[in-house]
């Protein structure tokens, strides 16, 4: 079974910004001497970012899962034409390539 996942561009940007901010937050937590309350604030801001992103994506249908559309079946065979439709050819169909000689006489 095939599925199509349609993701809006702003959802991808939100995801990338969250990853970059998460890496920066973890680098600050591990490399600096932050107090426990400062670490909690940084982690809470990260959680708020991801929760808000999820709510916004859900409310604006940022990500859609769809089954692929099947091709519409034609009503008539591909080579059949309506009776009133005439066959049409461009003028270049009646020229020989390179010589500019006509296949049909004037």
Backbone as XML, in Angstrom:
<?xml version="1.0"?>
<chain id="A" units="angstrom">
  <residue number="1" name="UNK">
    <atom name="N" x="0.848" y="-1.177" z="0.000"/>
    <atom name="CA" x="0.000" y="0.000" z="0.000"/>
    <atom name="C" x="0.894" y="1.240" z="0.000"/>
  </residue>
  <residue number="2" name="UNK">
    <atom name="N" x="0.633" y="2.129" z="-0.934"/>
    <atom name="CA" x="1.403" y="3.362" z="-1.037"/>
    <atom name="C" x="0.628" y="4.492" z="-0.375"/>
  </residue>
  <residue number="3" name="UNK">
    <atom name="N" x="1.373" y="5.388" z="0.274"/>
    <atom name="CA" x="0.752" y="6.578" z="0.846"/>
    <atom name="C" x="1.564" y="7.788" z="0.399"/>
  </residue>
  <residue number="4" name="UNK">
    <atom name="N" x="0.915" y="8.921" z="0.355"/>
    <atom name="CA" x="1.580" y="10.177" z="0.037"/>
    <atom name="C" x="1.561" y="11.035" z="1.295"/>
  </residue>
  <residue number="5" name="UNK">
    <atom name="N" x="2.710" y="11.553" z="1.656"/>
    <atom name="CA" x="2.847" y="12.418" z="2.819"/>
    <atom name="C" x="3.108" y="13.823" z="2.300"/>
  </residue>
  <residue number="6" name="UNK">
    <atom name="N" x="2.154" y="14.713" z="2.502"/>
    <atom name="CA" x="2.277" y="16.092" z="2.031"/>
    <atom name="C" x="2.617" y="16.982" z="3.220"/>
  </residue>
  <residue number="7" name="UNK">
    <atom name="N" x="3.796" y="17.613" z="3.155"/>
    <atom name="CA" x="4.287" y="18.442" z="4.255"/>
    <atom name="C" x="4.486" y="19.862" z="3.726"/>
  </residue>
  <residue number="8" name="UNK">
    <atom name="N" x="3.921" y="20.839" z="4.418"/>
    <atom name="CA" x="4.098" y="22.233" z="4.039"/>
    <atom name="C" x="5.529" y="22.671" z="4.338"/>
  </residue>
  <residue number="9" name="UNK">
    <atom name="N" x="5.978" y="23.665" z="3.591"/>
    <atom name="CA" x="7.349" y="24.148" z="3.736"/>
    <atom name="C" x="7.599" y="24.738" z="5.124"/>
  </residue>
  <residue number="10" name="UNK">
    <atom name="N" x="6.614" y="25.433" z="5.678"/>
    <atom name="CA" x="6.834" y="26.063" z="6.981"/>
    <atom name="C" x="6.964" y="25.023" z="8.075"/>
  </residue>
  <residue number="11" name="UNK">
    <atom name="N" x="6.400" y="23.839" z="7.889"/>
    <atom name="CA" x="6.556" y="22.768" z="8.889"/>
    <atom name="C" x="7.997" y="22.299" z="8.919"/>
  </residue>
  <residue number="12" name="UNK">
    <atom name="N" x="8.600" y="22.189" z="7.746"/>
    <atom name="CA" x="10.003" y="21.768" z="7.682"/>
    <atom name="C" x="10.893" y="22.822" z="8.336"/>
  </residue>
  <residue number="13" name="UNK">
    <atom name="N" x="10.612" y="24.103" z="8.075"/>
    <atom name="CA" x="11.395" y="25.165" z="8.715"/>
    <atom name="C" x="11.238" y="25.122" z="10.235"/>
  </residue>
  <residue number="14" name="UNK">
    <atom name="N" x="10.022" y="24.916" z="10.706"/>
    <atom name="CA" x="9.780" y="24.825" z="12.146"/>
    <atom name="C" x="10.585" y="23.672" z="12.745"/>
  </residue>
  <residue number="15" name="UNK">
    <atom name="N" x="10.633" y="22.555" z="12.031"/>
    <atom name="CA" x="11.381" y="21.390" z="12.496"/>
    <atom name="C" x="12.877" y="21.700" z="12.559"/>
  </residue>
  <residue number="16" name="UNK">
    <atom name="N" x="13.421" y="22.314" z="11.499"/>
    <atom name="CA" x="14.846" y="22.643" z="11.483"/>
    <atom name="C" x="15.211" y="23.646" z="12.574"/>
  </residue>
  <residue number="17" name="UNK">
    <atom name="N" x="14.380" y="24.644" z="12.772"/>
    <atom name="CA" x="14.646" y="25.629" z="13.828"/>
    <atom name="C" x="14.627" y="24.948" z="15.194"/>
  </residue>
  <residue number="18" name="UNK">
    <atom name="N" x="13.690" y="24.023" z="15.391"/>
    <atom name="CA" x="13.643" y="23.282" z="16.651"/>
    <atom name="C" x="14.888" y="22.437" z="16.872"/>
  </residue>
  <residue number="19" name="UNK">
    <atom name="N" x="15.389" y="21.811" z="15.817"/>
    <atom name="CA" x="16.616" y="21.017" z="15.954"/>
    <atom name="C" x="17.819" y="21.889" z="16.290"/>
  </residue>
  <residue number="20" name="UNK">
    <atom name="N" x="17.952" y="23.017" z="15.600"/>
    <atom name="CA" x="19.088" y="23.910" z="15.861"/>
    <atom name="C" x="19.013" y="24.460" z="17.280"/>
  </residue>
  <residue number="21" name="UNK">
    <atom name="N" x="17.837" y="24.900" z="17.686"/>
    <atom name="CA" x="17.689" y="25.425" z="19.053"/>
    <atom name="C" x="17.926" y="24.333" z="20.084"/>
  </residue>
  <residue number="22" name="UNK">
    <atom name="N" x="17.524" y="23.110" z="19.792"/>
    <atom name="CA" x="17.767" y="22.000" z="20.708"/>
    <atom name="C" x="19.247" y="21.692" z="20.861"/>
  </residue>
  <residue number="23" name="UNK">
    <atom name="N" x="19.983" y="21.736" z="19.750"/>
    <atom name="CA" x="21.431" y="21.500" z="19.822"/>
    <atom name="C" x="22.103" y="22.602" z="20.622"/>
  </residue>
  <residue number="24" name="UNK">
    <atom name="N" x="21.699" y="23.844" z="20.398"/>
    <atom name="CA" x="22.268" y="24.972" z="21.155"/>
    <atom name="C" x="21.936" y="24.835" z="22.640"/>
  </residue>
  <residue number="25" name="UNK">
    <atom name="N" x="20.703" y="24.449" z="22.940"/>
    <atom name="CA" x="20.296" y="24.297" z="24.343"/>
    <atom name="C" x="21.089" y="23.187" z="25.013"/>
  </residue>
  <residue number="26" name="UNK">
    <atom name="N" x="21.259" y="22.063" z="24.353"/>
    <atom name="CA" x="22.042" y="20.972" z="24.946"/>
    <atom name="C" x="23.506" y="21.353" z="25.105"/>
  </residue>
  <residue number="27" name="UNK">
    <atom name="N" x="24.046" y="22.072" z="24.142"/>
    <atom name="CA" x="25.434" y="22.532" z="24.261"/>
    <atom name="C" x="25.582" y="23.459" z="25.457"/>
  </residue>
  <residue number="28" name="UNK">
    <atom name="N" x="24.618" y="24.348" z="25.676"/>
    <atom name="CA" x="24.676" y="25.246" z="26.831"/>
    <atom name="C" x="24.516" y="24.483" z="28.139"/>
  </residue>
  <residue number="29" name="UNK">
    <atom name="N" x="23.648" y="23.488" z="28.148"/>
    <atom name="CA" x="23.433" y="22.721" z="29.379"/>
    <atom name="C" x="24.683" y="21.944" z="29.757"/>
  </residue>
  <residue number="30" name="UNK">
    <atom name="N" x="25.324" y="21.315" z="28.754"/>
    <atom name="CA" x="26.490" y="20.481" z="29.058"/>
    <atom name="C" x="27.781" y="21.265" z="29.219"/>
  </residue>
  <residue number="31" name="UNK">
    <atom name="N" x="27.929" y="22.401" z="28.550"/>
    <atom name="CA" x="29.206" y="23.111" z="28.584"/>
    <atom name="C" x="29.263" y="24.219" z="29.637"/>
  </residue>
  <residue number="32" name="UNK">
    <atom name="N" x="28.149" y="24.738" z="30.063"/>
    <atom name="CA" x="28.154" y="25.836" z="31.039"/>
    <atom name="C" x="27.671" y="25.320" z="32.386"/>
  </residue>
  <residue number="33" name="UNK">
    <atom name="N" x="27.989" y="26.037" z="33.376"/>
    <atom name="CA" x="27.535" y="25.691" z="34.727"/>
    <atom name="C" x="26.215" y="26.405" z="34.996"/>
  </residue>
  <residue number="34" name="UNK">
    <atom name="N" x="25.139" y="25.842" z="34.450"/>
    <atom name="CA" x="23.822" y="26.420" z="34.672"/>
    <atom name="C" x="23.232" y="25.835" z="35.951"/>
  </residue>
  <residue number="35" name="UNK">
    <atom name="N" x="22.439" y="26.648" z="36.622"/>
    <atom name="CA" x="21.753" y="26.136" z="37.802"/>
    <atom name="C" x="20.619" y="25.223" z="37.341"/>
  </residue>
  <residue number="36" name="UNK">
    <atom name="N" x="20.093" y="24.489" z="38.279"/>
    <atom name="CA" x="19.016" y="23.554" z="37.948"/>
    <atom name="C" x="17.779" y="24.286" z="37.432"/>
  </residue>
  <residue number="37" name="UNK">
    <atom name="N" x="17.479" y="25.431" z="37.980"/>
    <atom name="CA" x="16.310" y="26.190" z="37.523"/>
    <atom name="C" x="16.541" y="26.734" z="36.107"/>
  </residue>
  <residue number="38" name="UNK">
    <atom name="N" x="17.770" y="27.139" z="35.775"/>
    <atom name="CA" x="18.062" y="27.604" z="34.424"/>
    <atom name="C" x="17.948" y="26.452" z="33.414"/>
  </residue>
  <residue number="39" name="UNK">
    <atom name="N" x="18.414" y="25.278" z="33.801"/>
    <atom name="CA" x="18.272" y="24.110" z="32.926"/>
    <atom name="C" x="16.802" y="23.778" z="32.701"/>
  </residue>
  <residue number="40" name="UNK">
    <atom name="N" x="16.014" y="23.864" z="33.757"/>
    <atom name="CA" x="14.578" y="23.593" z="33.633"/>
    <atom name="C" x="13.904" y="24.589" z="32.689"/>
  </residue>
  <residue number="41" name="UNK">
    <atom name="N" x="14.281" y="25.844" z="32.786"/>
    <atom name="CA" x="13.692" y="26.876" z="31.922"/>
    <atom name="C" x="14.040" y="26.603" z="30.460"/>
  </residue>
  <residue number="42" name="UNK">
    <atom name="N" x="15.308" y="26.258" z="30.193"/>
    <atom name="CA" x="15.728" y="25.963" z="28.819"/>
    <atom name="C" x="14.958" y="24.754" z="28.282"/>
  </residue>
  <residue number="43" name="UNK">
    <atom name="N" x="14.820" y="23.714" z="29.081"/>
    <atom name="CA" x="14.103" y="22.517" z="28.651"/>
    <atom name="C" x="12.609" y="22.791" z="28.466"/>
  </residue>
  <residue number="44" name="UNK">
    <atom name="N" x="12.014" y="23.583" z="29.336"/>
    <atom name="CA" x="10.592" y="23.928" z="29.203"/>
    <atom name="C" x="10.348" y="24.739" z="27.934"/>
  </residue>
  <residue number="45" name="UNK">
    <atom name="N" x="11.261" y="25.667" z="27.609"/>
    <atom name="CA" x="11.118" y="26.433" z="26.360"/>
    <atom name="C" x="11.199" y="25.509" z="25.144"/>
  </residue>
  <residue number="46" name="UNK">
    <atom name="N" x="12.063" y="24.500" z="25.190"/>
    <atom name="CA" x="12.144" y="23.535" z="24.099"/>
    <atom name="C" x="10.875" y="22.722" z="23.953"/>
  </residue>
  <residue number="47" name="UNK">
    <atom name="N" x="10.328" y="22.296" z="25.072"/>
    <atom name="CA" x="9.076" y="21.528" z="25.036"/>
    <atom name="C" x="7.933" y="22.392" z="24.522"/>
  </residue>
  <residue number="48" name="UNK">
    <atom name="N" x="7.893" y="23.645" z="24.937"/>
    <atom name="CA" x="6.847" y="24.558" z="24.458"/>
    <atom name="C" x="6.951" y="24.742" z="22.949"/>
  </residue>
  <residue number="49" name="UNK">
    <atom name="N" x="8.199" y="24.867" z="22.443"/>
    <atom name="CA" x="8.391" y="25.014" z="20.994"/>
    <atom name="C" x="7.815" y="23.819" z="20.248"/>
  </residue>
  <residue number="50" name="UNK">
    <atom name="N" x="8.112" y="22.600" z="20.708"/>
    <atom name="CA" x="7.649" y="21.404" z="20.004"/>
    <atom name="C" x="6.139" y="21.209" z="20.150"/>
  </residue>
  <residue number="51" name="UNK">
    <atom name="N" x="5.587" y="21.512" z="21.323"/>
    <atom name="CA" x="4.139" y="21.359" z="21.520"/>
    <atom name="C" x="3.369" y="22.373" z="20.668"/>
  </residue>
  <residue number="52" name="UNK">
    <atom name="N" x="3.839" y="23.630" z="20.669"/>
    <atom name="CA" x="3.177" y="24.641" z="19.836"/>
    <atom name="C" x="3.290" y="24.285" z="18.355"/>
  </residue>
  <residue number="53" name="UNK">
    <atom name="N" x="4.441" y="23.782" z="17.955"/>
    <atom name="CA" x="4.611" y="23.362" z="16.559"/>
    <atom name="C" x="3.639" y="22.257" z="16.199"/>
  </residue>
  <residue number="54" name="UNK">
    <atom name="N" x="3.467" y="21.287" z="17.076"/>
    <atom name="CA" x="2.528" y="20.206" z="16.820"/>
    <atom name="C" x="1.096" y="20.689" z="16.748"/>
  </residue>
  <residue number="55" name="UNK">
    <atom name="N" x="0.708" y="21.592" z="17.649"/>
    <atom name="CA" x="-0.655" y="22.127" z="17.625"/>
    <atom name="C" x="-0.922" y="22.959" z="16.374"/>
  </residue>
  <residue number="56" name="UNK">
    <atom name="N" x="0.056" y="23.778" z="15.987"/>
    <atom name="CA" x="-0.115" y="24.603" z="14.791"/>
    <atom name="C" x="-0.193" y="23.723" z="13.549"/>
  </residue>
  <residue number="57" name="UNK">
    <atom name="N" x="0.672" y="22.702" z="13.477"/>
    <atom name="CA" x="0.630" y="21.785" z="12.323"/>
    <atom name="C" x="-0.706" y="21.057" z="12.254"/>
  </residue>
  <residue number="58" name="UNK">
    <atom name="N" x="-1.212" y="20.637" z="13.390"/>
    <atom name="CA" x="-2.487" y="19.927" z="13.417"/>
    <atom name="C" x="-3.639" y="20.849" z="13.028"/>
  </residue>
  <residue number="59" name="UNK">
    <atom name="N" x="-3.640" y="22.070" z="13.550"/>
    <atom name="CA" x="-4.763" y="22.967" z="13.298"/>
    <atom name="C" x="-4.775" y="23.498" z="11.866"/>
  </residue>
  <residue number="60" name="UNK">
    <atom name="N" x="-3.615" y="23.669" z="11.245"/>
    <atom name="CA" x="-3.555" y="24.177" z="9.874"/>
    <atom name="C" x="-3.323" y="23.073" z="8.848"/>
  </residue>
  <residue number="61" name="UNK">
    <atom name="N" x="-3.478" y="21.828" z="9.243"/>
    <atom name="CA" x="-3.245" y="20.686" z="8.350"/>
    <atom name="C" x="-1.887" y="20.804" z="7.663"/>
  </residue>
  <residue number="62" name="UNK">
    <atom name="N" x="-0.849" y="21.009" z="8.461"/>
    <atom name="CA" x="0.503" y="21.147" z="7.929"/>
    <atom name="C" x="1.030" y="19.865" z="7.332"/>
  </residue>
  <residue number="63" name="UNK">
    <atom name="N" x="0.576" y="18.732" z="7.840"/>
    <atom name="CA" x="1.000" y="17.435" z="7.335"/>
    <atom name="C" x="-0.258" y="16.639" z="7.027"/>
  </residue>
  <residue number="64" name="UNK">
    <atom name="N" x="-0.335" y="16.123" z="5.793"/>
    <atom name="CA" x="-1.494" y="15.337" z="5.380"/>
    <atom name="C" x="-1.014" y="13.983" z="4.888"/>
  </residue>
  <residue number="65" name="UNK">
    <atom name="N" x="-1.709" y="12.947" z="5.294"/>
    <atom name="CA" x="-1.434" y="11.605" z="4.805"/>
    <atom name="C" x="-2.565" y="11.252" z="3.857"/>
  </residue>
  <residue number="66" name="UNK">
    <atom name="N" x="-2.213" y="10.999" z="2.592"/>
    <atom name="CA" x="-3.225" y="10.724" z="1.581"/>
    <atom name="C" x="-2.882" y="9.440" z="0.852"/>
  </residue>
  <residue number="67" name="UNK">
    <atom name="N" x="-3.902" y="8.742" z="0.439"/>
    <atom name="CA" x="-3.666" y="7.613" z="-0.453"/>
    <atom name="C" x="-3.524" y="8.168" z="-1.859"/>
  </residue>
  <residue number="68" name="UNK">
    <atom name="N" x="-2.681" y="7.567" z="-2.686"/>
    <atom name="CA" x="-2.471" y="8.121" z="-4.023"/>
    <atom name="C" x="-3.728" y="8.038" z="-4.866"/>
  </residue>
  <residue number="69" name="UNK">
    <atom name="N" x="-3.910" y="9.052" z="-5.666"/>
    <atom name="CA" x="-5.080" y="9.101" z="-6.528"/>
    <atom name="C" x="-4.841" y="8.197" z="-7.732"/>
  </residue>
  <residue number="70" name="UNK">
    <atom name="N" x="-5.824" y="7.408" z="-8.056"/>
    <atom name="CA" x="-5.690" y="6.567" z="-9.241"/>
    <atom name="C" x="-6.015" y="7.388" z="-10.472"/>
  </residue>
  <residue number="71" name="UNK">
    <atom name="N" x="-5.428" y="7.025" z="-11.581"/>
    <atom name="CA" x="-5.654" y="7.753" z="-12.823"/>
    <atom name="C" x="-7.092" y="7.543" z="-13.279"/>
  </residue>
  <residue number="72" name="UNK">
    <atom name="N" x="-7.746" y="8.604" z="-13.746"/>
    <atom name="CA" x="-9.125" y="8.447" z="-14.208"/>
    <atom name="C" x="-9.152" y="7.583" z="-15.470"/>
  </residue>
  <residue number="73" name="UNK">
    <atom name="N" x="-10.123" y="6.715" z="-15.536"/>
    <atom name="CA" x="-10.243" y="5.833" z="-16.687"/>
    <atom name="C" x="-10.953" y="6.581" z="-17.812"/>
  </residue>
  <residue number="74" name="UNK">
    <atom name="N" x="-10.400" y="6.514" z="-19.015"/>
    <atom name="CA" x="-11.038" y="7.232" z="-20.126"/>
    <atom name="C" x="-12.356" y="6.572" z="-20.515"/>
  </residue>
  <residue number="75" name="UNK">
    <atom name="N" x="-13.277" y="7.408" z="-20.990"/>
    <atom name="CA" x="-14.582" y="6.912" z="-21.410"/>
    <atom name="C" x="-14.499" y="6.169" z="-22.742"/>
  </residue>
  <residue number="76" name="UNK">
    <atom name="N" x="-13.499" y="6.552" z="-23.564"/>
    <atom name="CA" x="-13.366" y="5.934" z="-24.870"/>
    <atom name="C" x="-11.907" y="5.546" z="-25.073"/>
  </residue>
  <residue number="77" name="UNK">
    <atom name="N" x="-11.619" y="4.703" z="-26.033"/>
    <atom name="CA" x="-10.230" y="4.319" z="-26.283"/>
    <atom name="C" x="-9.373" y="5.523" z="-26.660"/>
  </residue>
  <residue number="78" name="UNK">
    <atom name="N" x="-8.072" y="5.408" z="-26.427"/>
    <atom name="CA" x="-7.184" y="6.543" z="-26.656"/>
    <atom name="C" x="-7.103" y="6.914" z="-28.129"/>
  </residue>
  <residue number="79" name="UNK">
    <atom name="N" x="-7.229" y="5.945" z="-29.034"/>
    <atom name="CA" x="-7.086" y="6.258" z="-30.453"/>
    <atom name="C" x="-8.403" y="6.680" z="-31.107"/>
  </residue>
  <residue number="80" name="UNK">
    <atom name="N" x="-9.499" y="6.618" z="-30.408"/>
    <atom name="CA" x="-10.796" y="7.007" z="-30.968"/>
    <atom name="C" x="-10.979" y="8.511" z="-30.839"/>
  </residue>
  <residue number="81" name="UNK">
    <atom name="N" x="-11.497" y="9.128" z="-31.917"/>
    <atom name="CA" x="-11.757" y="10.564" z="-31.905"/>
    <atom name="C" x="-13.237" y="10.820" z="-32.119"/>
  </residue>
  <residue number="82" name="UNK">
    <atom name="N" x="-13.741" y="11.931" z="-31.625"/>
    <atom name="CA" x="-15.137" y="12.258" z="-31.925"/>
    <atom name="C" x="-15.306" y="12.467" z="-33.430"/>
  </residue>
  <residue number="83" name="UNK">
    <atom name="N" x="-16.526" y="12.308" z="-33.912"/>
    <atom name="CA" x="-16.780" y="12.389" z="-35.351"/>
    <atom name="C" x="-16.559" y="13.790" z="-35.895"/>
  </residue>
  <residue number="84" name="UNK">
    <atom name="N" x="-16.815" y="14.816" z="-35.090"/>
    <atom name="CA" x="-16.683" y="16.176" z="-35.595"/>
    <atom name="C" x="-15.251" y="16.711" z="-35.499"/>
  </residue>
  <residue number="85" name="UNK">
    <atom name="N" x="-14.343" y="15.989" z="-34.852"/>
    <atom name="CA" x="-12.968" y="16.450" z="-34.718"/>
    <atom name="C" x="-12.182" y="16.071" z="-35.973"/>
  </residue>
  <residue number="86" name="UNK">
    <atom name="N" x="-11.473" y="17.042" z="-36.558"/>
    <atom name="CA" x="-10.700" y="16.798" z="-37.767"/>
    <atom name="C" x="-9.231" y="16.619" z="-37.399"/>
  </residue>
  <residue number="87" name="UNK">
    <atom name="N" x="-8.558" y="15.843" z="-38.201"/>
    <atom name="CA" x="-7.139" y="15.614" z="-37.973"/>
    <atom name="C" x="-6.380" y="16.882" z="-38.322"/>
  </residue>
  <residue number="88" name="UNK">
    <atom name="N" x="-5.409" y="17.227" z="-37.493"/>
    <atom name="CA" x="-4.668" y="18.460" z="-37.671"/>
    <atom name="C" x="-3.184" y="18.162" z="-37.625"/>
  </residue>
  <residue number="89" name="UNK">
    <atom name="N" x="-2.417" y="18.783" z="-38.499"/>
    <atom name="CA" x="-0.962" y="18.650" z="-38.503"/>
    <atom name="C" x="-0.341" y="20.033" z="-38.619"/>
  </residue>
  <residue number="90" name="UNK">
    <atom name="N" x="0.760" y="20.273" z="-37.933"/>
    <atom name="CA" x="1.448" y="21.553" z="-38.113"/>
    <atom name="C" x="2.137" y="21.579" z="-39.477"/>
  </residue>
  <residue number="91" name="UNK">
    <atom name="N" x="2.486" y="22.780" z="-39.940"/>
    <atom name="CA" x="3.102" y="22.931" z="-41.256"/>
    <atom name="C" x="4.448" y="22.224" z="-41.329"/>
  </residue>
  <residue number="92" name="UNK">
    <atom name="N" x="5.132" y="22.135" z="-40.203"/>
    <atom name="CA" x="6.445" y="21.504" z="-40.219"/>
    <atom name="C" x="6.366" y="20.008" z="-40.511"/>
  </residue>
  <residue number="93" name="UNK">
    <atom name="N" x="5.206" y="19.395" z="-40.412"/>
    <atom name="CA" x="5.074" y="17.978" z="-40.753"/>
    <atom name="C" x="5.228" y="17.740" z="-42.248"/>
  </residue>
  <residue number="94" name="UNK">
    <atom name="N" x="5.034" y="18.773" z="-43.084"/>
    <atom name="CA" x="5.069" y="18.620" z="-44.527"/>
    <atom name="C" x="6.390" y="19.074" z="-45.133"/>
  </residue>
  <residue number="95" name="UNK">
    <atom name="N" x="7.389" y="19.348" z="-44.318"/>
    <atom name="CA" x="8.704" y="19.748" z="-44.807"/>
    <atom name="C" x="9.692" y="18.626" z="-44.553"/>
  </residue>
  <residue number="96" name="UNK">
    <atom name="N" x="10.610" y="18.452" z="-45.517"/>
    <atom name="CA" x="11.673" y="17.490" z="-45.298"/>
    <atom name="C" x="12.751" y="18.179" z="-44.477"/>
  </residue>
  <residue number="97" name="UNK">
    <atom name="N" x="13.285" y="17.520" z="-43.473"/>
    <atom name="CA" x="14.294" y="18.171" z="-42.651"/>
    <atom name="C" x="15.558" y="18.467" z="-43.443"/>
  </residue>
  <residue number="98" name="UNK">
    <atom name="N" x="16.066" y="19.675" z="-43.338"/>
    <atom name="CA" x="17.331" y="20.064" z="-43.922"/>
    <atom name="C" x="17.245" y="20.635" z="-45.322"/>
  </residue>
  <residue number="99" name="UNK">
    <atom name="N" x="16.296" y="20.229" z="-46.138"/>
    <atom name="CA" x="16.251" y="20.673" z="-47.531"/>
    <atom name="C" x="15.180" y="21.726" z="-47.762"/>
  </residue>
  <residue number="100" name="UNK">
    <atom name="N" x="14.260" y="21.841" z="-46.908"/>
    <atom name="CA" x="13.137" y="22.768" z="-47.036"/>
    <atom name="C" x="12.359" y="22.505" z="-48.338"/>
  </residue>
  <residue number="101" name="UNK">
    <atom name="N" x="12.315" y="21.276" z="-48.745"/>
    <atom name="CA" x="11.503" y="20.900" z="-49.907"/>
    <atom name="C" x="10.171" y="20.405" z="-49.407"/>
  </residue>
  <residue number="102" name="UNK">
    <atom name="N" x="9.152" y="20.698" z="-50.136"/>
    <atom name="CA" x="7.814" y="20.322" z="-49.724"/>
    <atom name="C" x="7.497" y="18.897" z="-50.199"/>
  </residue>
  <residue number="103" name="UNK">
    <atom name="N" x="6.767" y="18.164" z="-49.372"/>
    <atom name="CA" x="6.311" y="16.850" z="-49.757"/>
    <atom name="C" x="5.064" y="16.930" z="-50.641"/>
  </residue>
  <residue number="104" name="UNK">
    <atom name="N" x="4.251" y="17.947" z="-50.393"/>
    <atom name="CA" x="3.037" y="18.145" z="-51.160"/>
    <atom name="C" x="3.265" y="19.260" z="-52.170"/>
  </residue>
  <residue number="105" name="UNK">
    <atom name="N" x="2.740" y="19.106" z="-53.351"/>
    <atom name="CA" x="2.884" y="20.165" z="-54.355"/>
    <atom name="C" x="1.925" y="21.300" z="-54.038"/>
  </residue>
  <residue number="106" name="UNK">
    <atom name="N" x="2.205" y="22.431" z="-54.617"/>
    <atom name="CA" x="1.349" y="23.594" z="-54.359"/>
    <atom name="C" x="0.114" y="23.505" z="-55.144"/>
  </residue>
</chain>
